[in-house]
Amino acid sequence: MMCRRFFMLALLLPTACAMHKIQYYEMSVPATPSSPNATATNGVAQRPSIAVERFSTVQALQDSRIRYRKGPNEVGTYEYHRWSDPPAVLVREALAHALQASGSYSSVTDARSTGSSDFVVRGKLIEFSELDSTGIQTRVSLDLSVYEQKSGHLVWTGTLSQDEPVNGKGFDAIVQSMERNLNSLLAQAASGIRLATKNNGPPADSGSAAPALN
């Protein structure tokens, strides 16, 4: 009788495991508008180029499982609900998109690619989680620094953190909250970076037009 029970359990285990399908979620970003020409009074301003380095992050955010925080100390992850890429990759790509959408740069590239740029962005993702307290929210926190590439001079730095309520139930509502949160936070970051690089960018060139945005 005992052997039969073990045999039945062995038959049921694969079926139970098969019921758990991993669901992946990706972030959508605002559409990129046509880039405006940056003009100066004595000609056309040459837009600087900028590169975004790979973001560092804490160990808990180095895989793609969606993370939650409950109370001041408890943290965990959802095994069957994951981001399409690790959070640091998603945030870096979203920042590059926000910088490109600003129309302020001749190119926005990956810092690992060949060639040089006028500025480079370095970042660390600190938090990218669901928060469970009196209500469900999402939190994004990151440190960003911008350097002038040739001199290594720090031209801008910021620590940004923001909470966004989750409107509705289920993981779609959590993902939509995180998407709103991230896009809002990176719009603030892109604005600060744009002002800093504009004030420290290359001078206006009266003899040629600004290069096209890549």
N, C-alpha and C positions, 0 to 999 in steps of 0.2 A: 504493500500500500504506500509506504514511504517513497519507494523508488518511482511509483507512478506519479506522485505529487511533484517530485523534482523534475520528472519528464514533462509534465504539463507546464510547470513554471518556465522551463527552458523554451518551450514553444511560444509562450506568451511574451517573453522578454523582447525578442526582435520586433514584435508588433507594437509593443508599448513604446519602444525607442523610435520606431518609424513615425509615430504620431507627432513627435516634436520636430517641426520644420523650422529651420533657422530663417528668420525674416531680416532682410537688409534694408537700410534706409539711407538715402542720400540727401544732400542739402541742395536746394535750388538757390540761385543768386539772381539779383535784379538784372534785367536786360541791359546790355551795354549801349549807351546812346552814341550817336556820332560825335567824334571828338572835335571840340572847338579849336580854332586857331588862337594861340596865345600871342597877342600883339603888344608891341611897345611903341612909345611915342616916336622914336627915331628909327623904326623899322619893325622887323618881326623877331619876337623873342625866341631864342633857341631853347626848346624844351629839353630838360635833362633826361637822362636814362636812369632807371632804378632797377635793382635786383633784389629778390627776396630769398633769404637763406632758408634752409630747412629748420623748422622750429624744434627746439628741445621741449621736453615735457617730463612730468613725473612718471614714475614707473607704472602707476595704476592706469595711466591714459595711453599706454603704448600699444594696446591692442584695440580692436574695434568694438568690443562689447559695450553696450550702453551702460553708463555708470549712474548709480543713485547714491544720495546721501540722506540718512535719516537721523535727525537729531544732531547733537554736536560731535558725536564720535563714530556712529555706525556708517560704514560705507559698503557698497557691494556692486555687483554687476548682474545684468540680465543675460543669461547664457544663450537664449534663443532670439534675442533682439540686438542687432549689431548695426553699426554704421558701415557704409560701403567702403570706407577707408579709416585708418586710425584718426582720431580727432585732430592731432597736430597737422596731419596732411590736409584734412578738410579745411582747417582754419587758415593755413598758409595759402592754399589755392584761392580761398574766398578773399583774403586780403589782396592777393595779386590782382584778382578781378576788380576789386573796389578801386585800386590804384589805377588800373587801366581805364576803368569807366570814368574816372575824374577828367580824362583828357589832358592831363598836365605833363605827361611823359612821352618822350619819343619812343621808348620801349620799356616794357616791364617783363623781366626775365627771371629765370631760375639762376640763383647765384652759382650753382654748380656747372652751368653751361659755359662754353668757351667765350672769350671776349671779356671786356671790362665795362663797367657802368659808372656813372657819376656818383651814385649813392647806393648803399646797401642797407637792407632792413634785416635786423636780427630779432628773434622773438622767442619767448618761452610761454607755453600754454600751462596755466596753473590749475584751472578748473573748467570742466565741460561736463556738467552733471545735472541730473534731475534732483530737485530738493523736495523732500517730504517733511513738512512741518505742519503748521495750521492749515495751509493750503499747498497744492503742488505747484512748484515753479521750476524754472531752469536757470542755471547760473553759468556764465562764461567769464573767465578771468584770465588775463594775459599781460605779460610785460613786453614792450616793444622799444627798440632803439634803432635810430637811423644814423649812419655814419657817412661822411664824405669819403669816397673810396680811395682817392690818391693820398690824402693827408691823414686819414684815419680819425679825423675830427668828429666828435659827437655833435650832431646838429639838432636832434630831437629825441626825447625819451618819454615814455608814458606807461603807467600802470592802469589798466582799464578793467573794470568789473561791473557786471550788470545782472540783475535778476529780472526774469520775465514770467508772468503768470501763465499757467497752462489752462486754456479755455476749452473745456470738454473732457472726455474720457478716452482712454486707450492710447496706444503708442503713436498714432497719427497726430493726436493733439500735442503730445510731448515733443515730437519732431518739429511740428509747426511752431511751437513756442521757442525751441532752440534755434530754429531758422530765423525767426524775427529778432531774437536776442542777438545772434551773431551778426546779422546784416546791419542792425542798428549800431552795435558796438564798433564794427569795422568802418562804418561810415564816419563815425567820430574820429577814429584813428586816421583814416585816409585824409580827412580835412586837416588835422594837425600836421601830418607828414607833408601834405601839399604846401602849406604855408611855410614850413621850415625849409623845404627844398627850393621853394620859389625864392626865398630870401638869400639862400646860399647857392643858387644855381648859376649856370654859365651866363655871360652877358649877352645882350641882344646883338644879333648879327644883321646889319642892314643890307647885306649883299646877297642873302639867300633866304629861301622860305624855310619854315620849320619842317623837319622831317615828319613823315607819316607815322601814325601810331601803329605799332606792330600788334 
